[in-house]
Amino acid sequence: MSLSPRDVVQRFFQLVRSGKQPDAAQDYMAEQVLAHQMTAENETTVHRTPTNYADHVREMLDAYGTFQLEVQELLAQEDRVYVRWKQTGTHIGEVDGFSPTGKPIVEIASAVYRVEDAKIVEYWIQIDREGIRAQLERNAK
């Protein structure tokens, strides 16, 4: 039985994005995923593989330790799944040139995932990078 797009993304968050099992990315992502990253007026598209996504999650673990990931909203329609989440961790590794402070850091983000054949094939993500930067600056004082 094939998983619904909602189930694919929900499990992806529970296991992979949460940092619990980064290498399970291969179970939920296509071999090549288009990752559209929205930063103010500048959209960048990155090609992600399950392996480099798992590495990306490990980088977050290095920067924020074992973080808490709270899915605040998850909506599905056909092949698209919208997720809004809050990630809370501790600044234990260098982030954007800021040395570790040992203080809490919160990331608020959302993304729309497109699922085909029970695999994530594309997503559009927005992260409150300004909020993260402000926390890093405040914590560095």
Buried (B, 14 or more C-beta within 10 A) or exposed (E): EEBBBBBBBBBBBBBBBBBEEBBBBBBBBBEEBBBBBBEEEEEEEEEBBBBBBBBBBEEBBEBBBEBEBEBEEBEBEEBBBBBBBEBEBBBBBEBEEBEBBEEEBBBBBBBBBBBEEBBBBBBBBBBBBEBBEEBBEEBEE
